[in-house]
């Protein structure tokens, strides 16, 4: 089973990202655009795992230490991987909340380490993948007109997902989730 752990975006943020990228979607229809239900901040990509490893990850998700306070966040700049040249991946970073998200990522990595999972050697770069550009060349400045909304939002859930690859892109199924704690003021 192909699995990963992520912090899903609230629906209003997903809609705002869609609006922000609508012009680029029209200009570059051949990019492989991430479907709305696939927009999230990935904490750890595990890849293909046997059922017993997935069961062990589900048990880790029951750890009360992972039910930390929700992360108050704001979308940040638009970027690309690799950083220079024509991008293979177009993404949106995080502005506000990066420190809290990085701390949560480190905690998550500590919890899965006893199962034999090592952190990504490239480090943790919180981002939401917007599109992939496998065979399309984009000129420098491709994202100059993309503006992200400046509103704060809460990341209030951590989900272990199964990723099912198909012709229309990946389909994600939640296997287990952790509800992050909301302040009384935050839940209004």
Secondary structure, DSSP 4 states (H G I P E B T S, - for coil): -EEEEEEEPPHHHHHHHHHHTHHHHHHTTTSEEPPGGG-EEEEEEEEE--HHHHHHHHHHTT-GGG-PBPEEE-EEEEEEESSSSS-SEEEEEESTTHHHHHHHHHHHHHHHHTTTPPPPTT----EEEEEE-SS----TTTTTT-------EEE-EEEEEEEE--TT--EEEEEEEEEPB--TTTT-
